[in-house]
Amino acid sequence: MKKIVLNVNIFCEKCKKEVLTSVTKLEGINEVGVDPEKGTVTVVGDVDPVMIVKQIKKAGKCATIVSVGPPKPIEQPKIIIILPPYCNDCQLVAVSHTSYSSPGCSIL
């Protein structure tokens, strides 16, 4: 997997939609992000950066590769909940199971 950052001229929502539509046609893409303020498109996946540039050019936009590298690992928040074995409000309840073993069916 690679994280590929490209510079693309994105001026409006239509430009953004065209770029997203063209890039997502490629196989091997896990994630696509567009930042119109910075003019960048970030693609994470197993795809050739040159193929991404070609797809964006087919959409009528100019793209240049800024960086290609490994994606940052996603830090999962660690949530540890320690519960007491029981609280004073809980009470133990006895549960029993009775098995009915009769030689035939009693519902007829």
Secondary structure, DSSP 8 states (H G I E B T S, - for coil): -EEEEEEE---SHHHHHHHHHHHTTSTTEEEEEEETTTTEEEEEES--HHHHHHHHHHTT--EEEEEEE---------------S--TT-------------SS----
